[in-house]
Amino acid sequence: MKAGHSILLALGLFVLTGNTRGAEVEEGEIPWSFQPLVRPALPENSFGSWPLDDLDRFIAARLATEGLRPNPGADRLTLIRRAAFDLTGLPPSLEEIDRFLADPAPDPEAFARVVDDYLSRPQFGERWGRHWLDVARYADSVGRTWNAPFVYAWRYRDWVVKSFNEDKSYRRFIAEQIAGDLLPADTVEQRRDQVLGTGFLTLGSLAINMGTNEAFVLDQIDDQIDATTRGFLGLSIACARCHDHKYDPVAQMDYYAMAGIFYSSWTYSGTPHVGDHAGYGYVDPEMLVSLPTDLATPVDRVRSVPAGIHSMSDLRQFGGQAPPPFEIEPQWAMGMRDGKPVDCALREGGMAWDLGETPPRGDIRIPSLPKFPEIPEEASGRLQLAQWIASPENPLTARVMANRVWQHLFGRGLVETVDNFGVTGREPTHPELLDHLAIRFIEEDWSVKRLIRTLMLSRTYQLSSDPQDAAYEKDPDNALYWRSSPRRLELEPLRDSLLQVAGRLQLEPPAPGVLAGNGSRGRGKTRGEIGFDSPYRSLYLPVIRDFLPDEYGVFDFPDPSSIAGQRHVTTAPPQSLFFMNSRFVEDCARETADRVIESNSSESERMDFAYRLILGRKPSADEHQDADDLMKHLDTGGLDDPEGYRWSTLIQALFASAEFRYVF
């Protein structure tokens, strides 16, 4: 049965029953993404020796069916630049380029060495950690009216970076974010690390000035359900808060069976809710968790506030004299712990006080997904939720992550709607390939690094991006992968590249606690010395909800209050104006000009160095002539440093070029 027919039957069943619970749903009648993983047979090889990996055979088969031929491979300079940005978010150094270009080994072998080198660097975790932070709706403040700072959010951010660098099993990565405080550990360090992972559940944007505690808690639970299910499963289960899901086979009872799990857990973000009669949004140490110092002590909230830290009377200040500076304590973090187990009654229409039937925690009956593990009476169920999601039998989990990785390397997912694998999402362009990759991902110990390496060493990844008229006419969006799609760099690699070329990028992270504490009426704000022009990698700049720098919006930084597995990519005039008029760009151009001038006394050698530093290659004869003409015709009269002005003007033009801003 075709997938489209399956969806129609599933929708018809839902409409007729009004509730998927108890309905007899046959395997062929459920959406494709809910169906079990099936190992597909490898397609016949259509292009001789073209495939470098089995995944290439799936791509080749579709291309052959459509009468298309893939592009030839990209040249080595293009490949190393593509790999450097994809794996580290930074351009390759001149030494790395020279080494790769001079490597006498065949291209596949030489490129494998490049990939392995970048995978082993700490910058890998920063690049891929940022991808996950988009999904985790990471921010350093709570947002909304009070916008109190998340003083300890950086602990979760650094935990994500560390997890990717260590190539933590994705199953473990999931489990620690949902129930890290409940997992066994062999060492105190491991136990503390696991607790930090639960920061994932504490990062929601919530109205902490909301008047009723119950309404606030239910909104918090809704955020946790949405982040968990869309992030790991690609399902919008939160849509069933008020009624049965309109499209997917998820009942309102399923939602509240999951809500009971979080209803039985305590969330500690450090920002008291006004309904608790606490700090009106000011940071409260007693609303944090204390990291364990041994293997026996249960994870608990901070019970005492050391001298020099806010007292509760300090925290309750409302305007007037500012609270004392908040001190960063190494044993505190945002995180979760189990509370009193209690099931959550269904809320009619999602209204906090309109109670309906009460489903048992974990009584989730989504067709074709694994049976939910039994929850002990004394437990919240978070541990069982983690086991259910991270199970190899759950067909969504591996598919969703394999698709996320594919998207970051190829510019679009095999399923284009990376956060929506439900009925309203797009169907995969290559369903057999997606299952092939998901099964390999599981069998290779859920290793994200191994999956990335597999994709990058494929022939498909290494294609050139050159246009091809016949192929473009049939497949203008490159959904069949006949070439590599040119991709504009996101905000972070653009900014970090400017700093690196200028010679002032600091790879060491800044000290923790880059928030100034509380602004007027509890609003979060950043310290002046940690801003867009700071020398640190963009990952480490504070993300203050509703107060992002203008540059973030210009280059499509996602809304940090929402899950964003895929960033919008726009081409708009403000992007060009940024490179023309930004003081940050001008400063980077001047500093780069100083490097160029100091590199050599020969104008020709300086020109070569400038192009290599910025674009990774020497200029052509025509480019050399055009650059000479530009600098000769600049009006430098009355300037204190005419030579610096000439070179910085040329360099700023190179920064604005598509070759600098795009990966081809």
Secondary structure, 3 states (H helix, E strand, C coil): CCHHHHHHHHHHHHHHHCCCCCCCCCHHHCCHHHCCCCCCCCCCCCCCCCCCCHHHHHHHHHHHHCCCCCCCECCHHHHHHHHHHHHHCCCCCHHHHHHHHHCCCCHHHHHHHHHHHHHCCHHHHHHHHHHHHHHCCCCCECCCCCCCECCCHHHHHHHHHHHHHCCCCHHHHHHHHHHHHHCCCCCHHHHHHHHHHHHHHHCCCCCCCCCCHHHHHHHHHHHHHHHHHHHHHCCCHHHHCCCCCCCCCCCHHHHHHHHHHHHCEEEECCCCCHHHCCCCCCCCHHHCEECCCCCCCCCEECCCCCCCCCCHHHHCCCCCCCCCCCCCCCCEECEEEECCCCCCCCEHHHCCCCECCCCCCCCCCCCCCCCCCCCCCCCCCHHHHHHHHCCCCCHHHHHHHHHHHHHHHHCCCCCCCCCCCCCCCCCCCCHHHHHHHHHHHHHCCCCHHHHHHHHHCCCCCCECCCCCHHHHHHCCCCCCCCCCCCEECCHHHHHHHHHHHHCCCECCCCCCCCEEEECHHHCEEECCCCCCCCCECHHHCCCCCCCCCHHHHHCCCCCCCCCCCCCCCCCCHHHHHHHHHCHHHHHHHHHHHHHHHHHCCCHHHHHHHHHHHHHCCCCCHHHHHHHHHHHHCCCCCCCCCHHHHHHHHHHHHHHCCHHHHEEC
